[in-house]
Structures are given as C-alpha cells and as structure tokens.
C-alpha cells in the first residue's frame, strides 16, 4: 500500500525539516528512516522504531504516532499486514480519542488493510471516518486539513477503481479535483491524472486515457519510481481491453519488475500474476498461464492464507485497540473500586448529611413560603375589605347628599307652587287688596327659574363631580338644557317635577326628553333613566 497521505503533504514539510537548525535526535532519526524507506526497508523500520522510543521518552506523542504510521506503511508495502495493523492501532491508542490529522491517516490505513481482505464494509467505514474527521477539522480551520481531505478523496477513488465501480470512482475523482482547486494547486497532480486516465479508458476513450498515463509515467519515473507499479499495471489493463496482448504482457511484467525493485505495492503483484494468467490463457499459452496461476496462488496464500505466519492474526482482523482499551479500563475500574471501598462510608455520611440539609431547607422553604403567602393573602383581603368599606361609605354619602338635594329641589318646587297659587288667588280678589303691591312681593320671594336652577346645579355638581365630565366626554353634542334634563333624571325626577324647577311646561319636558334620546342614540326599547344612571 502506498503512503497516500505522503503523496500530497511530504513536499510541504521536507524542506522545512531539512533546514531546521535545531533538529532533535528523534527528528534526525525520523528523516534518515524516511530516506531509506524504498532503499533498505529493514534499516528504515529500525530507525523509525528508535525515533518512536525517544519520542515517547520525551513525551512527544505526536512524533511517536507519526513514526508508527510510517512503520505501518512500510509493513503494508511488504504485505506484513499484521504488523501494519498493530502499529496503526498502537498509534490510535496513543492519540486517545483526539481529533488530529494523524488519526485520519490511521483510519485511512486501516481502511486499506480491510480492503486487502475484501472486507469492503469495514474498509469504506474507515476511509469515510478519515474523510469525516478531516472535514470536521477543516470547519474548525485546522491547518493543512484541505490537503488531507484531498488525500481521502483520492483513497476512495482508488478503492472503487480497484473494485471496478467506475461511476463511484469518478465521483470521488471529481471531488479530488475540486479539493485540489480549492487549495490552489495550479500544477498537475499526476496521482489524480493517472486515475483520470484509467477511468477515461474504462469508459472507452482509450487514446486519451493512455496519453494521460504516459504523462504520469514520465513524472513518476523522475519523482516516485515506486508508484510506477500502479501505472504499468493500469496500462496493462487498458491494452488487455483492446486485445493488444503483447503490450499488455509487457506492462504487467514491468509492474512486477518495479514492485521487486522498490519492494513496494506487493498486493499489485498478486493482481499482475492473475492478469498474466488470464492473458496467457486467452492466447492459449497454457504453460505460462499455469506458471502464473501457481505464482498467484503461492503469493496469495503467503499473504492471505490461513497458514501465513505474517498475517494469520489478521485472517479475521483482530481488534487490538478495543482489547487494549478494555484491559486498561478494567485496570482503572479495579483501582477505582478499591478506592471507593475505602471511601464508601465517608461518602455515605456526606451524602446523608447533604440530603438532610436539603430536606431541612425544603421544609423550611415550604413553611416560609406558605406563611408568606398566607400573610400576603391576609393583607390583600384586608386592603380589599377597606376599599369595599370606603366605596360603600362613599356611595352612602353620595346617596344621602342626593336625597338631600332631591328634598331641597322638591321644597323649591313646593315653594314655587305655593307662591303661584297665592298669586292666582290674590289676582282674583282685586277689590279688597292692592294686587300690584302684593304681586311685586310674591315675585321678589319667588325669584326666577334661572336663579333656581343655578342654585340647584351648584349643589348637584358638588355632589356628583364626575357625572357631567363622563357624560360630556361620551356625548360632546349635548347642550346646557340637555344636561339639566340629565341631572334631574339622575335624581329620578318626573316630568311634572322637572317643569317648575326649569320654568317650562310638562309638554316641553316631554319634548326635551325625546330630543335627548335621539342625541345620545337610544332605541325605543332602551331605558333613558338606566342609561343616564350608568354615568
């Protein structure tokens, strides 16, 4: 398996690492190990392991995990998937649930390991976990996550391409291209170009597909010779499709030769053996077909067979991380149980004391709030009773004053009637009395309707202060004569009683009442007295 993440990010760090003036010892070992990856893999693994141990001693977990990922990648290239798997999970254990780009790389590595064993559901699960993690970190603006997202899209492209699901492969290739544009990489990315060329050929555009793969071949020949294993295999597939057996054979053999040279992509050796076996069988070269069938079977058994010493633990991929985590949790639980047993009685007393305080506070609060509410209710009841008593007293006073006013008005009416009668009798006895003199005396005593009304109105207004205000506010069109009628209606005066007080006839009073009803908009069924008393 290729170091997919390194394909996109190594160049971003290599110059900085090389120029650092104060490189630590573990970093120095790390760089030496990286240079020997495709030259002397055993020496490279040894240097990485030294770097990892030093990093753990100085508590540089990040560098240690980086080293474990590199070692896992090398083991994967040499189809030692068990060691690769263990190193990935050891790195994941050191990360301990953190969200880092290193965790994303581990998820991706595990995805590839599952894919080699054709456990596609698990493979897709881990490849997507890597992508989701990097997307999450991208939203949090973690540096370089765009590059890792590009690597994730590329990994999914390759995964679906290997399985012949070309539509899905194209979908993720498009996402890879979009991610590349987002990080403003203007130059061609030949890893993506190679995938694009292969997919074009699979869709029938053989010429364009081969052209792109040839461009990629030139690039990788100069920059990453180990990746030519995939390029030659792809070119062999394309020539096989167009029935060009000789060229297909040549490219499959070149893929095998390159894999041997760089000790990389050993899983593609199995694919190349199988492709050559099918190719020779189709051309009736049965001896060669049988030869490569045996090679395919031998290597396949060596890598994936039950008797494989390297990968027997991975025949049903074990969950070391889960087992290690459970073991650590069991140890922690045992220690915590002992501690809790020692502290149990003390904590029990604390809890009981706390519960007792809470209960007492609850009881105190209940009674305090209840008493406070009762006090408030009593105060509100007392205030209401006082208000009701005051209203009742005011109403009684008002009623009493209105009665006095009514009595005064009635006396005034009686006086007017008496004097009128007296004046009439005197006028009938002209011979025996001086009528003119007595009439002048009666008029002096009697006064006039205007002065009588002013006296009455002054007393009425002093008692019913808000009556006129409310009435005028609702009916501003009422005139003085209308207001007089309303005041007398308020005191329950009849039309006959109103006439002498106002100095007009009873018929005029009826007419005034009729006009008043029209002005205030009452229907024939509405009671005028009840309406006036509502103010």
C-alpha angles and dihedrals in degrees: 000000000000122000093254096180092049090054089072107028111030092084089055092060108027098081093046092049092048094051098046111124096206105041112173120231094253090050090051090052089046093055093046090050091051092053091053096047095106097024105052111002095182092053089045092054091048092053092046090052091051090050090049093052093048091047091053091050092055090040093244094149094169094059091044092054091047088055093048090052092051092048091048090052092052092049088049091053088055092047090246090137096163092062090043091052093049093050092049092052092045088056091048090052091053091051088055099199098320122146105237137140087247090062088052091053090050092051089051092049091051089049090057093048091053090047091056088058089047092244090141099170091057091042093054090044093058095039089053091045088058091049093046092049093051092046089053091051090046089057087052089052095243108173120258095006089123088065092050091048088054088052091050093052089048092051091053090047090054092044094056093040091056089052093049093246092135098169092057090043090053091049092056092041088058089050089050091053091048091050090049091053091047091059089047098240100164097179121081119272103218094195087063092039090056092052091046091051093050093048091048090054092048088055091053103266094118097161096051091043093053092046091056092047091050090053089050090049091057091049096048092044087063101034114022113012094178091066090062086082088074095038094054092044091053092048089050090053092052094050089046090057092052090048094246094143098174095053092042090052091048094052094045089052091048089052090053092046092050092048090053092046096052098028089230141121092023090167087068089058088067089050092048092049090051093046091050092048090053092043094052091045090054090053093046093249091138098165092057090041090054091046093056092041088060091046091050092048093046094050092041091052090045092054105030106013124114091245094053107126092201099048106024090109088056097051085100098019108243123222102231093163093055093045093048091046092050091048092052091046091051090052091048091048092051092051091046091049091055091048092048092049089056093045098037098098093045091049090046091056091046092051093047091049091048092048091049091052091048091049092048091047090049092050092046091047091049094053093040093052092043092051091045091052092047090050091049091047091050092049092048090048091049092049091048092050090050091049092048091048091049092049090048091049092049091048090050091049091047092048091048093049091047089052089051090048091049091049091049091050092048091050088050090051091048089050090051092048092047093050092045091052091046091051091050093052093048091051089056092056100056096146101055100041140040097254097185093053094047092045090055089051091050093049090049090054094039098051115187139289093257095056090043092053094047090054091048094044093050092055093042093051093049089056100038101036099162097041097084093039094054093042094050091045092058097034109029091166094070115113130213093267090051091051091052090054090048092052093052092046087052087059091047094247116167122229090255091054092046095053100070092039091055095035095237136108126270089246089056089051090054091049091049091050091050092051090046091056091052093049094053092042101243121164121229090257094053118099111234095200093052091048093050092047090056091073 
